[in-house]
């Protein structure tokens, strides 16, 4: 998984200026900031607001409305576990509980060693092979507690 740059206001301004004249530039800017820094730092909000001539409250509202935006950089691995109905019908609730227990985190949490960030998602389009997940962007289907335990051993 890609590592992220430490927060740098100058770098953030460069990123923002690349999208500032784009119509509807708020989402591309926020995604680009998160791609660079691993999150959208609170310090970035006034910079985005100023560049787009919108209020800081509007920027804050966008960041907090969309679950994909984070305030802190994620772990070295991202695990997105499907929580949609098709996966629930084949055991996703029990699977999710097992994952949270093994990782000792709740949804949106990162393990104490910084190895894994756990995120819920609502449908990965892998409905025929649930319970399913994405691990660092790679789909995994037909998950079980035992299979996850084997996968967990490889994550450091």
Secondary structure, DSSP 8 states (H G I E B T S, - for coil): --------HHHHHHHHHHHTTSTTHHHHHHHHHHHHHSS--HHHHHHHHHHHT--HHHHHHHHHHSTT--SS---SEEEEEE-SHHHHTTTHHHHHHHHHHHHT--TT-B-TTS-EEEEEES--S-GGG-S-EEETTEEE-S--HHHHHHHHTT--
